[in-house]
Amino acid sequence: MKLGVFAVLFAEKPFEEMLDHVKAHGLETVELGTGPYPGTAHCNPAELLENPAKLKAFKKAVDDRGLTISSLSCHGNALTPNKAFAEQSHDAFVKTVELAEKLEVSTVTTFSGTPGAYPDAKEPSWPVAAWPNEYGEMLKWQWDEKLIPYWSEWGNYASDRNVKIALELHGGFLVHTPATLLKLREAAGEVIGANVDPSHLWWQGIDPVAAIKILGKEKAIHFFHAKDTYIDPENVNMHGLLDMQSYANMQDRAWIFRSVGYGHDVKTWGDIISTLRLVGYDGAVSIEHEDGLMSIEEGFSKAVANLKQVMISEPAPDMWWV
């Protein structure tokens, strides 16, 4: 496995300065935003696809520093009833897949998307209860008429270009658990896999180690984000895990995102990394920072230091003792 970072943290730094900064921290790989939510500060697919000289210089800047690109990230919502954002998200996905092919980057990370509740809806709807029955009917329509058709078609588009799709298991989107990921994968093909982010599993009450084992048995882990979550038991009793308060209400929220090691201890992160190795994952561990208690630089640096203690980088040995 290679330790890296989701470089949107350093969107204010010019591209090569960002690469130097990442290299100076001893990291090996970068995940680059290609829009819509992550923006295109370091990697604009439209520009690079239209200009071979720019594309060559872009790739050389990464190679010259001994770094690799772990993934291109185009997190958006191509299924939303908001037509403008749906088109923006879809266009970003298509161009990102095309750029990944040219750069020989094997993985594109994104969200599954969430449609509206019915054909003429104006905003996305995320059902979280099976009853009243209309919720279940809504969910079935979303899967059968929107989610499966979209990813069956565009999964094939990515597969034809030797690119895997890593869907982040994130609340608010239809694919947010191991079960929903595997359900879509069965319908749309093995090009679909998970971007496992423990922070979003913890707040749903899912044990990341168990989730990694479930997905790993199906060879369904395509990427990994390293981000932590602190769960406040007292606030959970008030608001529940489906806490809809602003992330800024940190004292009152049931849970908040933290840098690696500040929601769960390093031993827990060691178990996560070891389980990734156990199921055969050998890709990037991409640090993501959304910690409201730490600056970007401090949160990033502490995450790097904590993960370096538990990373497994060398190939597994022959079992000489067996």
C-alpha positions in Angstrom: 0.0 0.0 0.0 1.1 3.6 -0.6 0.4 6.5 1.7 -1.0 9.5 -0.1 -3.4 12.5 0.2 -6.5 13.9 -1.4 -4.8 17.0 -2.7 -7.9 19.3 -2.5 -6.5 20.1 0.9 -3.9 22.2 -0.8 -6.1 23.8 -3.5 -4.6 27.2 -2.8 -1.1 26.0 -3.7 0.0 25.9 -7.3 0.2 22.3 -8.8 4.0 21.8 -8.5 4.2 23.5 -5.1 1.5 21.1 -3.9 3.5 18.1 -5.3 6.7 19.4 -3.5 4.8 19.8 -0.2 3.4 16.2 -0.5 6.8 14.8 -1.3 8.4 16.6 1.6 6.0 14.8 4.0 7.3 11.5 2.7 4.1 10.5 0.8 4.1 8.5 -2.4 0.8 9.3 -4.2 -1.8 11.9 -4.8 -5.5 11.9 -5.4 -6.5 14.8 -7.6 -9.8 16.6 -7.8 -11.4 16.9 -11.2 -14.7 18.5 -10.2 -17.5 19.2 -9.4 -17.4 19.1 -5.5 -13.6 18.7 -5.3 -13.0 21.4 -7.9 -10.3 21.5 -10.5 -7.6 23.5 -8.9 -4.8 21.1 -9.8 -6.3 19.1 -12.6 -8.7 20.4 -15.2 -9.6 17.5 -17.5 -11.0 19.7 -20.3 -7.8 21.6 -20.5 -5.5 18.6 -20.3 -7.5 16.6 -22.8 -7.4 19.4 -25.4 -3.7 20.2 -25.0 -1.2 17.3 -25.4 1.7 19.5 -24.4 0.0 20.5 -21.2 -0.8 16.8 -20.5 2.8 15.7 -21.0 4.1 18.5 -18.7 1.5 17.6 -16.1 2.5 13.9 -16.1 6.2 14.8 -16.1 5.8 17.0 -13.0 4.4 14.0 -11.1 6.9 11.5 -12.4 9.9 13.8 -11.8 9.1 13.8 -8.1 8.8 10.0 -7.9 5.1 10.3 -7.1 2.1 8.6 -8.7 -1.5 9.6 -9.1 -3.7 7.2 -7.1 -7.1 8.4 -8.4 -8.9 11.2 -10.1 -11.8 12.4 -8.0 -15.0 13.8 -9.7 -17.4 13.5 -6.7 -20.8 14.9 -7.8 -24.4 13.8 -8.4 -25.1 12.9 -12.0 -28.6 11.6 -10.9 -29.9 14.8 -9.3 -33.1 16.4 -10.7 -31.1 19.6 -10.8 -30.4 19.4 -14.5 -27.5 21.9 -14.5 -25.6 20.1 -11.7 -26.5 16.7 -13.1 -25.0 17.7 -16.5 -21.9 19.2 -14.8 -21.4 16.0 -12.8 -21.9 13.7 -15.7 -19.6 15.8 -18.0 -16.9 15.8 -15.2 -17.2 12.0 -14.9 -16.9 11.4 -18.6 -13.9 13.7 -19.0 -12.3 12.3 -15.9 -12.5 8.7 -17.2 -11.0 9.8 -20.5 -8.2 11.6 -18.7 -7.6 8.6 -16.4 -7.1 6.5 -19.5 -4.5 8.8 -21.0 -2.6 9.1 -17.7 -2.9 5.3 -17.0 -4.6 6.0 -13.7 -6.7 2.9 -12.9 -9.3 4.4 -10.6 -11.8 7.2 -10.6 -13.5 8.1 -7.3 -17.0 9.6 -7.1 -20.5 9.3 -5.5 -23.2 7.0 -6.8 -25.7 9.9 -6.9 -29.2 10.3 -5.6 -32.2 11.1 -7.8 -35.5 12.7 -6.9 -38.4 10.8 -5.4 -40.4 10.8 -8.6 -40.0 11.7 -12.3 -40.8 15.4 -11.9 -39.0 16.0 -8.6 -36.9 19.1 -8.2 -34.4 18.0 -5.6 -32.7 14.7 -4.6 -34.4 12.5 -2.0 -32.5 10.0 0.2 -35.0 7.5 1.8 -33.8 6.1 5.2 -36.8 4.1 6.3 -38.8 1.2 4.9 -42.1 2.5 6.2 -44.4 4.2 5.5 -44.5 2.2 2.3 -44.1 5.1 -0.1 -40.5 5.3 1.0 -39.8 1.8 -0.1 -41.6 2.4 -3.4 -39.6 5.5 -3.9 -36.3 3.7 -3.3 -37.2 0.9 -5.7 -38.0 3.5 -8.5 -34.7 5.3 -7.8 -32.7 2.1 -8.2 -34.6 0.5 -11.1 -35.2 3.6 -13.2 -32.1 5.8 -12.4 -29.2 4.3 -10.5 -28.8 0.9 -12.2 -29.4 2.1 -15.7 -26.9 5.0 -15.3 -24.1 2.9 -13.8 -24.6 0.0 -16.1 -24.1 2.2 -19.1 -21.3 4.4 -17.8 -19.6 1.6 -15.9 -19.2 -0.1 -19.3 -17.8 3.2 -20.6 -15.1 3.2 -17.9 -14.4 -0.5 -18.2 -13.8 -0.2 -21.9 -11.0 2.3 -21.0 -9.5 0.1 -18.3 -10.7 2.4 -15.5 -12.4 1.3 -12.3 -15.1 3.3 -10.5 -14.7 3.7 -6.8 -18.0 4.8 -5.2 -17.6 6.4 -1.8 -19.9 4.9 0.8 -21.3 8.2 1.9 -24.7 9.0 3.6 -27.0 11.0 1.4 -26.3 8.9 -1.7 -28.0 5.6 -2.7 -24.7 3.7 -2.3 -23.7 4.2 1.2 -23.2 0.8 2.8 -21.5 -2.5 1.8 -24.9 -4.0 1.0 -25.9 -1.1 -1.4 -22.5 -1.2 -3.0 -22.7 -5.0 -3.6 -26.2 -4.7 -4.9 -25.2 -2.1 -7.5 -22.0 -4.1 -8.4 -24.1 -7.2 -9.1 -26.3 -5.2 -11.4 -23.7 -3.1 -13.2 -20.6 -5.2 -13.1 -17.2 -5.5 -11.3 -16.0 -2.2 -12.7 -18.0 -0.8 -9.7 -16.3 -1.0 -6.4 -16.1 0.8 -3.0 -14.1 3.8 -2.0 -14.0 2.8 1.7 -13.9 5.8 4.0 -14.1 4.7 7.7 -15.4 8.1 8.8 -18.7 7.6 7.0 -19.1 4.0 8.2 -18.6 4.9 11.9 -21.4 7.4 11.9 -23.7 4.9 10.3 -22.9 2.4 13.0 -20.8 0.2 10.7 -17.5 -1.3 11.9 -14.9 -0.5 9.2 -13.0 -3.7 9.8 -16.1 -5.8 9.3 -17.0 -3.8 6.2 -13.6 -4.3 4.7 -13.9 -8.1 5.3 -17.4 -8.1 3.6 -16.2 -6.1 0.6 -12.8 -7.8 0.4 -14.4 -11.2 0.0 -16.0 -9.9 -3.2 -12.8 -8.1 -4.4 -14.9 -5.0 -4.3 -12.6 -2.4 -2.7 -11.2 -0.1 -5.3 -10.0 2.8 -3.1 -9.5 3.9 0.5 -9.9 7.3 2.2 -8.2 7.8 5.6 -10.5 10.1 7.7 -11.7 9.7 11.3 -14.9 10.4 13.2 -15.5 11.1 16.8 -18.9 10.0 18.1 -20.3 11.8 21.2 -22.5 9.3 23.1 -24.4 12.0 25.0 -25.2 13.9 21.8 -26.2 10.7 20.0 -28.9 10.2 22.7 -30.2 13.7 21.8 -29.9 13.8 18.0 -29.3 10.2 16.9 -26.7 9.2 14.3 -28.7 10.8 11.5 -27.9 14.2 13.0 -28.9 16.9 10.5 -27.3 19.8 12.3 -24.6 21.9 10.6 -21.1 20.5 10.9 -20.2 23.8 12.5 -22.2 22.9 15.6 -19.4 20.9 16.9 -20.3 21.0 20.6 -23.8 19.8 20.0 -23.4 17.3 17.1 -23.7 13.6 17.6 -20.5 13.1 15.6 -17.8 15.2 13.9 -15.1 14.4 11.5 -11.5 14.2 12.9 -8.0 13.7 11.7 -6.7 10.1 11.8 -6.1 9.1 15.4 -8.4 11.7 17.0 -11.6 9.8 16.7 -10.3 6.3 17.1 -6.9 5.3 18.4 -3.9 4.2 16.4 -4.5 0.5 17.3 -7.9 0.7 15.6 -6.3 2.2 12.5 -3.7 -0.5 12.6 -6.5 -3.1 12.6 -8.0 -1.3 9.6 -4.7 -1.3 7.6 -4.0 -4.9 8.5 -7.5 -6.0 7.3 -7.0 -4.2 4.0 -3.8 -6.2 3.6 -5.6 -9.4 4.7 -8.2 -9.1 1.9 -5.6 -8.2 -0.7 -6.0 -4.5 -1.1 -2.7 -3.0 -2.3 -3.8 0.5 -3.4 -3.6 3.9 -1.9 -4.4 5.1 1.6 -5.5 8.6 0.7 -5.6 11.1 3.6 -8.7 13.3 3.7 -8.9 16.2 6.1 -12.2 17.7 7.3 -11.4 18.3 11.0 -12.9 21.5 12.3 -10.6 21.5 15.3 -7.3 21.5 13.5 -5.8 23.6 10.7 -5.3 21.9 7.4 -1.5 21.7 8.0 -1.7 20.4 11.5 -4.5 17.9 10.8 -2.7 16.7 7.7 0.7 16.4 9.5 -0.8 14.5 12.5 -2.7 12.1 10.1 0.6 11.4 8.2 2.5 10.7 11.5 -0.2 8.4 12.9 -0.6 6.5 9.7 3.1 6.0 9.2 3.1 4.0 12.5 0.7 1.5 11.1 1.2 1.4 7.3 2.2 -1.9 5.7 4.3 -1.0 2.7 6.5 -4.0 1.9 5.3 -7.3 0.3 4.1 -10.0 2.7 6.9 -12.5 3.4 7.0 -16.2 2.7 5.9 -17.9 5.9 9.3 -19.4 6.8 7.9 -20.5 10.2 5.2 -22.7 8.7 
